[in-house]
Amino acid sequence: MKILYLAYSFPPVNIVAAQRALFQARYMAEAGAEVTVICAEQTRKRDDPSLLEYLKNTPRLTVYRISPWGSSSQADGVSEGFKPSAKGWLWVFRTYLLVRKLFRQQSFDLVFTTFGPKYPHFAGRLIHERYKLPWVAEYRDPWHGSHHKGDRDSAWSIGFERWLMQPVSLLVTVSIGFQKTLEQVHGLNRAYAVVYNGFDPEVYDSVVSTALARKGSDTLRLILAGTVYPFQQEGLFLLLQAIKGRSDVVFEYYGSSVSLVQKLVIDAGAESACSVSGQVTHAQIVERLLQADAAVLPISSAFVGQLPVKFYDYLAARKPVLMLKGYGTEIAGLMQKTQSGSNAENVQEVVDWLDSVQSGRVSYSFQGIDRFTRKSQAQELLFHLEKVVRERY
């Protein structure tokens, strides 16, 4: 099967969208598909060249990096490529020109586009119309109805999304909650598939324990890595209030939301128990996660479909998860199925959980987490893509 894979974000950019695209492309190629990726570097200054190591020696995988201001570059997944501006519309145009050139030399069975941002979907519509390829589109975040933003969506904007995505054969998303959001926009008569995010076992090559074994330890080390969105503030603030004044708990944060987290720490008066750092490399996050005793996951019960990718890294490292304000969410159900952590809705519940962990009265089994490996999720995606092609022809 020959897949034309359009993803605006791709390593060395170190963001969630880029990592999902990387591992999907890699493992579909290792499973036998021929995968051609067209992507663009972003100007977020979040490059992490170590991520490119996961692409080395991957068969049947070709990566083209498009710069809106320069020429396109072909790479084998190792080249650093260009550093273009994030002018997405020009990227769409230049992607279309590259695809025209590629079609003179080879053929494809399907075009796959992943969101966000929106640009790959626009390119996917153009390619579908021109070459009559089956089109599968993935939503990593909802185009509309997302709690990441507070602005209201206009009827015109929703109508335009419906029109743009009308030719799609299959809509893929990362959670059941997001599928329900898509159904509100695109209707119940469309084909949908849920392909969860996941973790890569080879990243966590250290020996990890499936139990806490905290008895006799002086300090409990908690970790949170990644972006903290405004709707997660309430949950994180519960933790900071609970550890205020405690000398037996240390909370470490790594990510791009330094100013937001620092403000919460100061407002809670928990400076002595907290360490707040900016974004570090993926390899460094893995190292710090393996050294921690437990992981923190602030959510919001209002965002039922929220499934942060960091949860899967917590599973891989076998770190018990303290979820905050997540009652009734989809991720609460996954935590229960995998026996990987507990939820707390108020300060006292946080304190009780911390004391239970510190004393060694609680442990978790992490059962069935193999379902959430990047490889298994990529193979599931490939299954759906192959089914679309079979039904089309």
FENGIBEL-V198558 format. One record per backbone hydrogen bond with DSSP energy under -0.5 kcal/mol. CO is the residue of the C=O (numbers start at 1). NH is the residue of the N-H. If there is no record, write none. Layout:
# FENGIBEL-V198558
co=CO nh=NH
co=CO nh=NH
This chain:
# FENGIBEL-V198558
co=1 nh=3
co=1 nh=34
co=2 nh=109
co=2 nh=110
co=3 nh=5
co=3 nh=36
co=4 nh=6
co=4 nh=112
co=5 nh=7
co=5 nh=38
co=6 nh=114
co=8 nh=40
co=10 nh=13
co=12 nh=48
co=13 nh=15
co=15 nh=19
co=16 nh=20
co=17 nh=21
co=18 nh=11
co=18 nh=22
co=19 nh=23
co=20 nh=24
co=21 nh=25
co=22 nh=26
co=23 nh=27
co=24 nh=28
co=25 nh=29
co=26 nh=30
co=27 nh=31
co=28 nh=33
co=29 nh=32
co=33 nh=35
co=34 nh=3
co=34 nh=36
co=35 nh=37
co=35 nh=62
co=36 nh=5
co=37 nh=64
co=38 nh=7
co=39 nh=66
co=46 nh=14
co=48 nh=51
co=49 nh=52
co=50 nh=53
co=51 nh=54
co=52 nh=55
co=52 nh=56
co=53 nh=56
co=55 nh=58
co=57 nh=59
co=58 nh=61
co=60 nh=35
co=62 nh=37
co=63 nh=75
co=64 nh=39
co=64 nh=66
co=65 nh=73
co=66 nh=68
co=67 nh=70
co=73 nh=65
co=75 nh=63
co=85 nh=87
co=86 nh=88
co=87 nh=91
co=88 nh=92
co=89 nh=93
co=90 nh=94
co=91 nh=95
co=92 nh=96
co=93 nh=97
co=94 nh=98
co=95 nh=99
co=96 nh=100
co=97 nh=101
co=98 nh=102
co=99 nh=103
co=100 nh=104
co=101 nh=104
co=102 nh=105
co=102 nh=106
co=109 nh=134
co=110 nh=4
co=111 nh=136
co=112 nh=6
co=113 nh=138
co=114 nh=8
co=115 nh=140
co=118 nh=121
co=118 nh=122
co=119 nh=123
co=120 nh=124
co=121 nh=125
co=122 nh=126
co=123 nh=127
co=124 nh=128
co=125 nh=129
co=126 nh=130
co=127 nh=131
co=128 nh=132
co=134 nh=111
co=135 nh=169
co=135 nh=170
co=136 nh=113
co=137 nh=172
co=138 nh=115
co=138 nh=140
co=139 nh=174
co=146 nh=149
co=154 nh=158
co=155 nh=159
co=156 nh=160
co=157 nh=161
co=158 nh=162
co=159 nh=163
co=160 nh=164
co=161 nh=165
co=162 nh=166
co=163 nh=166
co=165 nh=168
co=170 nh=137
co=170 nh=172
co=171 nh=193
co=172 nh=139
co=173 nh=195
co=175 nh=179
co=176 nh=180
co=177 nh=181
co=178 nh=182
co=179 nh=183
co=180 nh=184
co=181 nh=185
co=182 nh=185
co=182 nh=186
co=183 nh=187
co=187 nh=190
co=191 nh=171
co=193 nh=173
co=193 nh=195
co=194 nh=196
co=199 nh=201
co=199 nh=374
co=200 nh=203
co=200 nh=204
co=201 nh=204
co=203 nh=205
co=214 nh=217
co=219 nh=221
co=220 nh=222
co=220 nh=250
co=221 nh=293
co=221 nh=294
co=222 nh=252
co=223 nh=296
co=224 nh=254
co=227 nh=229
co=229 nh=232
co=230 nh=233
co=232 nh=236
co=233 nh=237
co=234 nh=238
co=235 nh=239
co=236 nh=240
co=237 nh=241
co=238 nh=242
co=239 nh=243
co=240 nh=244
co=243 nh=246
co=248 nh=220
co=250 nh=222
co=251 nh=275
co=252 nh=224
co=253 nh=277
co=254 nh=226
co=257 nh=261
co=258 nh=262
co=259 nh=263
co=260 nh=264
co=261 nh=265
co=262 nh=266
co=263 nh=267
co=264 nh=268
co=265 nh=269
co=265 nh=270
co=266 nh=269
co=270 nh=273
co=271 nh=274
co=273 nh=251
co=275 nh=253
co=275 nh=277
co=277 nh=255
co=281 nh=285
co=282 nh=286
co=283 nh=287
co=284 nh=288
co=285 nh=289
co=286 nh=290
co=287 nh=291
co=288 nh=292
co=289 nh=292
co=293 nh=320
co=294 nh=223
co=295 nh=322
co=297 nh=324
co=300 nh=303
co=302 nh=304
co=303 nh=306
co=304 nh=330
co=308 nh=311
co=309 nh=312
co=309 nh=313
co=310 nh=314
co=311 nh=315
co=312 nh=316
co=313 nh=317
co=314 nh=319
co=315 nh=318
co=318 nh=320
co=320 nh=295
co=321 nh=323
co=321 nh=342
co=322 nh=297
co=323 nh=344
co=324 nh=299
co=326 nh=329
co=329 nh=333
co=330 nh=334
co=331 nh=335
co=332 nh=336
co=333 nh=337
co=334 nh=338
co=335 nh=339
co=335 nh=340
co=338 nh=367
co=339 nh=366
co=340 nh=321
co=342 nh=323
co=344 nh=325
co=346 nh=350
co=347 nh=351
co=348 nh=352
co=349 nh=353
co=350 nh=354
co=351 nh=355
co=352 nh=356
co=353 nh=357
co=354 nh=358
co=355 nh=359
co=356 nh=360
co=356 nh=361
co=356 nh=362
co=357 nh=360
co=366 nh=369
co=368 nh=371
co=369 nh=372
co=370 nh=373
co=372 nh=199
co=373 nh=377
co=374 nh=378
co=375 nh=379
co=376 nh=380
co=377 nh=381
co=378 nh=382
co=379 nh=383
co=380 nh=384
co=381 nh=385
co=382 nh=386
co=383 nh=387
co=384 nh=388
co=385 nh=389
co=386 nh=390
co=387 nh=391
co=388 nh=392
co=389 nh=393
